[in-house]
Amino acid sequence: MENLGRKLLCLPKNKDKKKHTTKKRVVKEYVENATAHGITKIYLSRQIFARLFWIAAFLTFFGFAVFQIVELSEKLTTFDYVTKIQVNVNQNGLKFPAVTLCNSNAFLSSEVDKILEINTGNITNITSQEIMKIFQEQAVKFNKSELKKMGQQPEVFFQAGTCLFNGKNCSYPTDFYMLTSPSVGNCFTFNENGSVLQPKLGIKHGLFLVVNIDQNNYNIHDPESIFTPAGVHITIHNPGQSTHLKSHSILAAPNQLTRIAVKKFEESRLKNPYRDNCTDNGVPGMKLLYPGGYSVPSCSATCYVLKMSQKCGAVDLESALLGSQQQHLNLTLATTKEEAECIQAFDDSFNNGSVYCDCPVLCQSTSFVTTVSTADWPSRKEMNLWRTKIGAENFTSMNFTENFLALQIYYEDFSVLTTIHQPAYDSTQFFSDLGGQLGLWIGGSFFSLLEFGVALAELIYIIVFPNNKNKKNEKEISQDKEKDSYSMSNPHA
């Protein structure tokens, strides 16, 4: 392996012994043929002034090149992004969002009373808070079928012939999916799989629905009922995605028609190392406590419960209710004073940000902005018409207005505003600018770097693996030089 550089470049071997590879020859060949302009200029200069000039020029411009390259590297590693906004209008309609309806009353009073009678006997001298605590402690032990029985029943909630989408009849369970949670009872989702399309603009092409909230069966023992008026919580969300029910909802009141105009927004974010640090499929290994796909609120709530259980060995009542239907969890309800104090300290730490939960946003997300308006419903003239239509002739006018409400949900327009995060400066731009800076200041390129690398590799090889043949050739070259020098000084010898 006499000439490593020639082999790397797939060149034929040099058969001339006098031109055998030496350290000096490697350096000489490199500086004579370097594509970086300044190096060759320095070598070929015969006058000391010219050589100093080219050395100074080369070092100055090389310094400028290094400075610019450092700035480009910093620009690349800041991982900034720019936001691009585009609006697409779908002329042929738009996929309808999922609509989840939850009665503001989670559990039926008749069912709650049965549980309390079994476990307390007499509830006359017990406060509402104590009554609900007793009930919730029992609710933690319920299986899913028992929990469904406690909540709003679909045969009461839905009224035959009063559900329309795009002018066609809809009904439960054909078009609605029931989900059950210990914190919100039974909820019903329209378009859970995202297959429904609103084909045309206009209120009549959206969803129209009349429901019965059964206010006579509201749980009077719930101390939080004073903060939540009677009605239906409506959550507009992306199909297949979990949502924090009731917390991000619109409350529709009885004796009113609630009209909700919807606009669709989409957002595309960037993964790590960009600041978005988004995810496609959520947090690996985390099973969410809320039904449906991944969302930041459901991840945060799940993280809260899991970390509380790890820290204190027990959880509070609300967390126990949230995780009661998850078979993979083994949550213990706090019973001792020490556990209660630990949970309170943990809650304080979580609220002030001392407890970290890794809940990145989704890289591709869809949200819906709503415009809500209301009107009295039904009118006096239509009261008897609606009572007859839904088979509520036995309801007085007062009972009807206390229990029934109407909903209209539709797309305001078919435009979709999409926000896209794009790298402000990526590797393609970096290498393009890098080539420009090398060419501008020193006339260099990646081939210049390759030339330098090959020459350096040859030098290292000669230094690390010296052999007799190299030494012999160096001696022969030295002797030849002495003979040439003698011949020139003695031409008649």
Secondary structure, DSSP 8 states (H G I E B T S, - for coil): ---HHHHHTT------GGG---HHHHHHHHHHH-SSHHHHHHHH--SHHHHHHHHHHHHHHHHHHHHHHHHHHHHHHT--EEEEEEEEE-TT-EE--EEEEEES--S-HHHHHHHHHHHHS--TTS-HHHHHHHHHHHHTT--HHHHHHHS--HHHHEEEEEEEETTEE--TTTSEEEEEETTTEEEEEETTTS--EE-SSSGGGSEEEEEE--GGG--TT-GGGGTS-SSEEEEEE-TTB---TTTT-EEE-TTEEEEEEEEEEEEE---TTSTT--BSS-STT---SSSSB--HHHHHHHHHHHHHHHHHSSB-HHHHHHHTT-TT----B--SHHHHHHHHHHHHHHHTT-S------BSEEEEEEEEEEEEE-S-TTTHHHHHHHTT-TTS-HHHHHHHEEEEEEEEEEEEEEEEEEEESS-HHHHHHHHHHHHHHHH---HHHHHHHHHHHHHHHHHHHS--HHHHHHHHHHHHHHHHHHHHHH-TT-
